[in-house]
Amino acid sequence: MSLRFVILTQYYPPETGAPQNRLSDLAGRLAAAGHEVTVLTAKPNYPRAEIHPEFRRGLWKERREGTVRVVHCWLYPSKSKRLVLRLLNYFSFVLSSAAIGALKLRRADYLIVESPPLFLGMTGWLLSRLERASMIFNVSDLYPETAVALGYLREGRMLNALFALERWCYRQSVLVTGQTEGIVDSIRRRFPEVPVHLWTNGIDVAQFARSVHGGRGDRFTIGYAGILGHAQALFSVLEGAALLHERGIHATFHLYGDGPLREELEQKVRALGLDNVVFAGHRTRAEILSAMEDWDAGLVPLVDTPLMAGALPSKMFEVMAAGLPVVLFTPEGEASRLVARAGGGVHAAAGDPEALAAAVERLAADREAAREMGQSARTHAMAHYDRGRIADSFLNRLEGMRNSDSGVRKERA
């Protein structure tokens, strides 16, 4: 049975990033399965906080990705740390997507809302009513909990309002999906009446048809591709790099990406006089996949907060699928348990540069063991985190819900 889907998200290609990759993959798979898919998203502006030149004219731009219809709406781009400008960025898209969506969308069966930003749930609710669609709320980060853990928000009226909005968004949805077991468990514990589905990050098996292998150079190369932001504990990574530099270990960190902390991180590298940290800048997804061929391991760092113990960064799955060992620099939790089950890398406690340096030193000293870890990681990722199977599980859940609703209606009749 063919269904009509709308995906509402502030983040979508041609931007690069975890939600962009995951949602475009889902849209393509839904369309390939014979469903009608429309994506309502923002005009691309990451990472420079400048709308891409070809999207600047008009309040919206419509295009096609195969059979997927994509409508890009205007927003106010900003990468400022000031709360007022961050809120302006979010709410400009909340308002523009509501107005343009009301004009451009037609009746749908399901409207999938990507959170964060949490505020987008208001637009999702409005459009789901206008289009008579069932709202599905996808949680890739628990907000406002993450904002509190990172120090962005403190106790007060605003925080109480955000928790109330979170509760309202969940209760307006026919299904809430979460990217990790930690997210799903938190929602189930706090809102037992809300139906929840685990929808993990994963990999497109076709993009990783062969293993990278790595180990080509004299120096052991550890790659990182992602945002250079507050949640990634990259200052601690630099301290670990400094320890390796002092000990004469031939290991180099290649940092791909951009973000609010890039300038400060570059200043730190200069202040420490490090020659084993390279800032490679923002690259396209294809360029990152190509760059992985020169890596010996992939770095996955997170700050040391209890909330991050339940995180499963999407970059971890790509490192594993490429056949590279994971250097996990995170709190003990969901990610470390996964890598341990896979035998796919090493774990260093978040915020402990000495532990990070020791983990890298072990891998660099035994490259054959590192390659074996990489192959074990790849086998595990291919077997358990294929996005095709993940999408099928999601569709099966929706089909079960539709059948259940149909049965209830027949009983009432």
N, C-alpha and C positions, 0 to 999 in steps of 0.2 A: 504494500500500500504506500503510495507516494504521499509525503508530508511536506508542509511548507514551514521552513525554519527562518527566523531572523536572529542574527548574532549581533548583539549590541556591545561594542567594546571601544575604549579610547585608543587601543593599541592594535595595529594591524599593518602588514606589509603595504608599501615597500620599506617600512621601518623594520629593523631587526631586533630580536629580543625573545625572551621565553614565551610571553603570551602571544606575541605576533606569530611565532612559529607554530605554537600549539593550535591556535584558533584557525589559522589558514589551512593547516593540515586537516582539522576537523571539517571545515567548510568543503574542502575538496573531496573528502571521503563521503560526506553526506550527499554531495552532488553526484558523485560516481555511483552511489547506491540508488540513484533515481529520484532523489528528493530535490525540491526547489529551495534554494538558499540565497538569502540576501544578507549582506553584512552592512551594518550601519556603524560607521567609525569616524575618527577624526582625520583631518588633513595631516599627512605625515610631517613630523617636525623634530623627531629624535635623531641624533643626540644633541644637535646644535641649538635646539629650541628656536628653529627657524623653519617656517613652512617651506617644503620643497618647491623650487621655482615653478614646476609644471602644474602645481596645485593652488597657486596663489590667487588666481582670478575667480571671482564669484563666491557665493556663500556655500556652495557645494560642488562637488565634481563626481560624476558617475562613470564607472568603467566596468569592464568584464574580466574576470579571471576564468577562462573556459566558460562554463555555464553558471558560475557564481557571480551574482550581481553585487557590486561593491559601491556604496554611497559614502563619500568622504565629506564630512561637515566641518565648517569653520570652527576654530577655537582660538583662544588667546594663548600663544606658546610662551612658556617661561620655565627656566631652570633655577630661578631664584630660591634662596633659602627662606625668604620672608613668607610668613604664613599667608598674608593677604594676597600675594601674587600667586602662591600655590593654589589657594582657594579659587582665585579668578581663573586660573588655568582649568581646574576641574569643572567649575560651574558654567564657564563659557560653553564647554562641550555638553554638559547636562542640558542647558537651555537650547543650544542649536540643534542637538540631536532630537530633542523633543519636537521642536517646530518642524524641522526638515523631515523627520520620521513620520509625523502626522500627515505631511504633504505627499511623501514619496512611497510609503509602504502600503501594502494591501493586506487583506486578511491572511493570518498565519495560524498554524497549529501550535507552534512553540516559539517563544522568544527567550533566547539564552543571553543572560546579562553577565558580563565579566567584571568581577570585583577583586581588587580595587580598581578605580575609586568606588568607595561604598555609595557615594551620592548618586551614582548612575542607576541605583535601584529605583529612584524616584521616576526617572525617565522610563525605565523598563516597565514599572507598574502602569504608568499612563499609557504607553504605547500598547501594552498587552491588553488593556481595556478597550482602546480604540480599535485594535485589530482582532479583538476577541481571541487572543492567544493565551495559552498557559505559560506562565513565567517560570523559567528555570534559572536559579541564581548560582553562578559558579564562583567559588571562593578560592583564589590562588594565594591569598595572604589574609590572615585574620585581622581585620581592622575593626575597631581601633586598637586592638591589643598590640599589634606590631608597632604602631606609633608610640604607644606608652613605653614599650620595651626599648625603643631606640631613643627615648627622651624627647620626642617631638611634642607630646601632650602630657599634661598633669591633671590631677583630680580637679574637678570643677564642673560648671554647667555645660561647657562645650563637650567634655568627655561623656557626661551623662546623656547628652543629646545624641551623640554618636552611637552609644550603646543602644539607645532606644531605636535609632534608625536601623541598626543592624538587626535587632529583634523584629522590627516591622518588615524589613526586606525578606527575612526568612519565612515569616508567617504569611506573606503574600504569594509565596512560590509553591508550585505543585511539587517541586523537587529542588533540593539544595545539593550541589556537587562540590567536592573538595579535593584538592590536589594531593593531600597526604593523609595518612592515618591519624596524625596528630590533629589536623584541622577537622576531620570527620568526627573524631572522638570528642573534641571540644564542643562541636555543635550538638552532637547527640546528648552529651551530658547536660548542657545548658538548656536545650530545647528538645526534649524527648518526643514531643508531638510532631516534630518536623521530619518528613522523609528525607533521608540523606543517602548519597551514592558516592563511593570512592572512585574518582576519575584521575588517576595518576598521570604525571608527566611520562613521557616515553620517547621513543625514537622511530623515525621512518626507516624501516629495515632497508628499503631500496637505496637510500642515500649512503648506507654503510655496507655496501656489497662486499667490500674487501677490508681487511685489517690494515692499520697504518704501520705497525711494527716499530717505527722510530729507531733511535740509536745510531744515527748516521754520523754525528759529529763527535769531536773530542770532548766537548762540554755536554753535560747532562742538562737538557732543556725542559723546563717545567712551564707549560703554557696555561694562561688564564684568559678566558674570553667572556666579557660581561661588563656590567656597569661598574664604574669606579665610584662607589658610593659608601654610605655610612654603614650599611648592613654587612659589608664584605670583609671587614677586619684587615684591610690592606696595609695599614700602618704596622700592624704586627707582622705581616708578611715581610715588609721591608726590614724589620728588626731581625727576622730569621735569615734573610738574605745577607745582612751585615755579619751575622755570626759565621755563615758559610764563607763569606769573603775573608774574614779574619783567619779562618782555619785553612785557607788555600784549597777549598773544595771546588772543583771545576763544575759548578752548577749555575745556570742562568735562568732567571724568571723573565718570561716574555708576557707582558700584560697588554691584551688587545681590548679596546673599548674606550669609552669616554664616560664622563659623569661629573658630579659636583665636586669631587675631591681630587680630580686629576692634577690641577696646578699645585695643590698642597703636597701631593704625593711626589711629584717631580721635584719640588723644592727639597723635600726630605731626602731624596736620592742624591741630589747634588750636595746637600749638607753632610751626608754620610760618606760621600766620595765613592759610591758604589759603581762598579763596572759590570755587575752581574744582574742588573735589572734593566730591561728594555721596554719602553713604552711604544707599542706598535700602532696605536691610534685605532680609530673606528674602522672596521672592515665589514664588507658584506658577508652574508652567511656563506656564500660559495668560497670567498677568500679565506674565511676561518677554517672551513673544512679542508681546504688545500694546505693551509698553514699547519694543521695538525700533523701532517706528514713529517714535519721537522721536529715534532715534540717527542720527548721520551716519557712524559707523564703529564697529567692534567691536574691543575690546582682547583679545588673547590673550597673557598673560605667563607665563614660566617662569623658574626660577632658572638661573643659569649653571653647569651641571654637564654633563660629557660624556654622562651617561645621558639627560638631557633633550633632547639633540640628536636622539634617535630617537623623541620623543613626537609624537603627533598628537591634541591635545585635541579633545574632541567639540564644545566651544563654537565652535571654528573653523569647522566644517562648517555650523553653524546660522547663524553670521554670514554666511557665503558664500551660503547658500541664501536668506537674507532679502534679498539684493541689496545688502549693505553691504560696503565695503572693510575688509579685515582690517588692524589695526595689530598686527603680530606683534613681540613683545618677548621673543625666545627665542634660544637658541644657534643658530648656523648648522647646519642639518641637514634632517631629513625634512620638517618643517612649512614651513620657508622655501623649500625646493625646490618643494613643492606650490603654495604661493601664487605663486611666480615663474612656474611653468608656467601657472597660471590667469590671470596678469596681474591678480590679485585683491586687491592691497593693497601695503603697505609693510612692510619688515623693519628693525627696529632691534636691534642686538646686545644680548643679555641683559646686565643689570647696568650698562648705559651710559645714564644718564638724559639726557645731552646728545643722544645718538642718538635716543632716544624723543621728546624735545622737538622735534628737527629734523624727524622723520618726521611728527608731528602738525601742525607748522607748515606743511609742504608741502601736506598734504591740506586744511587749513583755508584756505590761500591760493588753492586752485584746486578749488572744489567740483564743477565740471563734470567734471574729471579724476577726482575721488573717486567721483562717481556712475558714471562709465564703468568704473572698477575694480570697483565693486560689481556691476555687471551682468555683467562678465566672470567674477567670482567665482561668481555665481549660475549662469551657464551651465555652468561647470565642475563645480560641486557636483551639479547636477541630472543631468549626463551620467555622472558617474563614482562618485557616492557615494549612490545611491538604496538605501535599506535593503531594499527589495523585492528588488532584484537581488543584494544581498549575502546575504540569507537564502536565495535560490534557489541561489547558489553553494555555500553551506554544506550545504544539503540534497542537492545533487548529489554533493558529496564523500562524504556519508554513504551515499548510494545506491551509489556506486562501491565503497566499502569493503564494503558488504553483499554486493554481487555478487561481489567478489573472494573474500570469505570463503566464499561458497556454492560458488564454483568449486573452491577448495582442498579443501573437505569432500567434494565429488564425486570429485575425483582420489584422495583418500585412501581413499574407499569402494571 
